[in-house]
Amino acid sequence: MPVRTSPADDGPQPDEGPSIAASNHQRHHARAAWPDRRLADLLQIEHPLVLAPMAGLGTVELAAAVCQAGGLGSIGCAAMRPEFATQAIERLRSLTKLPINANFFCHVPARLDPQREQAWLERLEPYYREFGLDPSLPAPRTDFPPFDDDMCRVVEAVRPEIVSFHFGLPEPSLLTRVKAAGCRVMSSATGVEEAGWLEERGADAIIAQGAEAGGHRGMFLAADMDAETARQSGTLALVPQIVDAVDVPVIAAGGIADARAISAAFALGASGVQMGTAYLLCPEAATPPLYRQALRGPDAAVTVLTSVFTGWPARVLANRAASEVGPILDAMPDFPLPMAALALLRAKAEERGSIDFTPLWAGQAAALCREMPAEILTRALADETLKRFRQFAEGVGRDGLPADNCRPA
Ligand SMILES: Cc1cc2nc3c(=O)[nH]c(=O)nc-3n(C[C@H](O)[C@H](O)[C@H](O)COP(=O)(O)O)c2cc1C
């Protein structure tokens, strides 16, 4: 039985039947005093806290735990084959009766470019030699398609309540089918123009992804990627501008890991938050041991935006690959082709206990990660934020809010 953090935490539990879970959910739903309930009402969740989909590191257990705490659990299906995506979503569905989110990528399919691929291999050659790898061996190919007809069939069959996309939206006929399956649609915007584009095409909520965010930048309207990467806006500036530009609920994402940041997001006009990095130390996450070690120590304080791991800018904990090979390289093979050649180096380095070549996706609030089960963390984040709202409403006195209000445990 999960540990409860306060007497108020009597939301649905994993072992409760659907009817008890549903009635607890409705009772809670009516009570939680979020200052903006537009997202919670739209998605039929108790707390407007969204677990970011994290392809490769998020698990169905992590997503289920967040759902059970009243948030929205997400499963990142981007790199899965359709049959695995079906299994993952069905398993998540078996663990919770509450709304779930399945996430997919809408990237432009990679075009092969032998010159760029050769240049990339040459760039890695000194490292191949250092690790005793033969640079002349053909690197295995890593690629996965964007959301397509096959994946759309998965969505139509398993019908998650919410489907979120990264890198824009699928082509209109696919989007129409997702909506016809009854799914609410969300997608990330890294600027006001992208937010307007998403709203116009029917997004029900927009994730405002600030530059602090861990993982890949969701930008999709950039003509000049390098210029756009340099222009990416932080969450504090981005959220209110997107809130002003669209009518649908806005979810703040990027560098949010505790009640201070969640309450700030609501002050900026957000109707909810999406957090990824904050969950990487939860036992349910598939974060490997060396990655966890980095997140626990001083290395968590330094993140960098780099394209070296996949060919697309993403925020990671700084390591040798990001700083020495990158951070940003011109003329890389298209996303996600560069992964394959790097994967060999990564495997060799990890054999030696090194994460010099491992993509350690993480946002700028990585040092604020708390190591606890995801259900407890989600309830704690909700409780601490609601307490903060009450303190704001009551007036906080000369000394401000207590400094230890939500310090990482
Ligand atoms: C490890 C990791 C993996 C991610 N994978 C995905 C993904 O598969 N799909 C997606 O839409 N976003 C992904 N993101 C980005 C998140 O949606 C979100 O923008 C980000 O986590 C917010 O910033 P934060 O990490 O500081 O909370 C990922 C983020 C991280 C940290």
The ligand as an SDF file (V2000), in Angstrom:
LIG
                    3D

 31 33  0  0  0  0  0  0  0  0999 V2000
   14.4220   12.4400  -19.8780 C   0  0  0  0  0  0  0  0  0  0  0  0
   13.4700   13.2530  -20.7020 C   0  0  0  0  0  0  0  0  0  0  0  0
   12.8510   12.6720  -21.7990 C   0  0  0  0  0  0  0  0  0  0  0  0
   11.8940   13.4020  -22.5310 C   0  0  0  0  0  0  0  0  0  0  0  0
   11.2300   12.7720  -23.5450 N   0  0  0  0  0  0  0  0  0  0  0  0
   10.1570   13.4110  -24.1070 C   0  0  0  0  0  0  0  0  0  0  0  0
    9.2880   12.6810  -24.9850 C   0  0  0  0  0  0  0  0  0  0  0  0
    9.4620   11.4980  -25.2630 O   0  0  0  0  0  0  0  0  0  0  0  0
    8.2350   13.3700  -25.5050 N   0  0  0  0  0  0  0  0  0  0  0  0
    7.9820   14.6880  -25.1940 C   0  0  0  0  0  0  0  0  0  0  0  0
    6.9960   15.2380  -25.6830 O   0  0  0  0  0  0  0  0  0  0  0  0
    8.8030   15.3730  -24.3850 N   0  0  0  0  0  0  0  0  0  0  0  0
    9.8760   14.7580  -23.8150 C   0  0  0  0  0  0  0  0  0  0  0  0
   10.6700   15.4580  -22.9400 N   0  0  0  0  0  0  0  0  0  0  0  0
   10.4480   16.9030  -22.7240 C   0  0  0  0  0  0  0  0  0  0  0  0
    9.2870   17.1310  -21.7840 C   0  0  0  0  0  0  0  0  0  0  0  0
    8.0630   17.0310  -22.4960 O   0  0  0  0  0  0  0  0  0  0  0  0
    9.2630   18.5100  -21.1110 C   0  0  0  0  0  0  0  0  0  0  0  0
    9.3080   19.5230  -22.0670 O   0  0  0  0  0  0  0  0  0  0  0  0
   10.3970   18.6990  -20.1250 C   0  0  0  0  0  0  0  0  0  0  0  0
   10.5890   17.5490  -19.3420 O   0  0  0  0  0  0  0  0  0  0  0  0
   10.0940   19.8640  -19.1950 C   0  0  0  0  0  0  0  0  0  0  0  0
   11.2360   20.2800  -18.5470 O   0  0  0  0  0  0  0  0  0  0  0  0
   11.8010   19.6380  -17.1880 P   0  0  0  0  0  0  0  0  0  0  0  0
   12.4890   18.3920  -17.6150 O   0  0  0  0  0  0  0  0  0  0  0  0
   12.7230   20.6830  -16.6790 O   0  0  0  0  0  0  0  0  0  0  0  0
   10.6300   19.3550  -16.3010 O   0  0  0  0  0  0  0  0  0  0  0  0
   11.6250   14.7560  -22.1960 C   0  0  0  0  0  0  0  0  0  0  0  0
   12.2890   15.3330  -21.1170 C   0  0  0  0  0  0  0  0  0  0  0  0
   13.1960   14.6070  -20.3670 C   0  0  0  0  0  0  0  0  0  0  0  0
   13.8580   15.2420  -19.1810 C   0  0  0  0  0  0  0  0  0  0  0  0
  1  2  1  0
  2  3  1  0
  2 30  2  0
  3  4  2  0
  4  5  1  0
  4 28  1  0
  5  6  2  0
  6  7  1  0
  6 13  1  0
  7  8  2  0
  7  9  1  0
  9 10  1  0
 10 11  2  0
 10 12  1  0
 12 13  2  0
 13 14  1  0
 14 15  1  0
 14 28  1  0
 15 16  1  0
 16 17  1  0
 16 18  1  0
 18 19  1  0
 18 20  1  0
 20 21  1  0
 20 22  1  0
 22 23  1  0
 23 24  1  0
 24 25  2  0
 24 26  1  0
 24 27  1  0
 28 29  2  0
 29 30  1  0
 30 31  1  0
M  END
$$$$
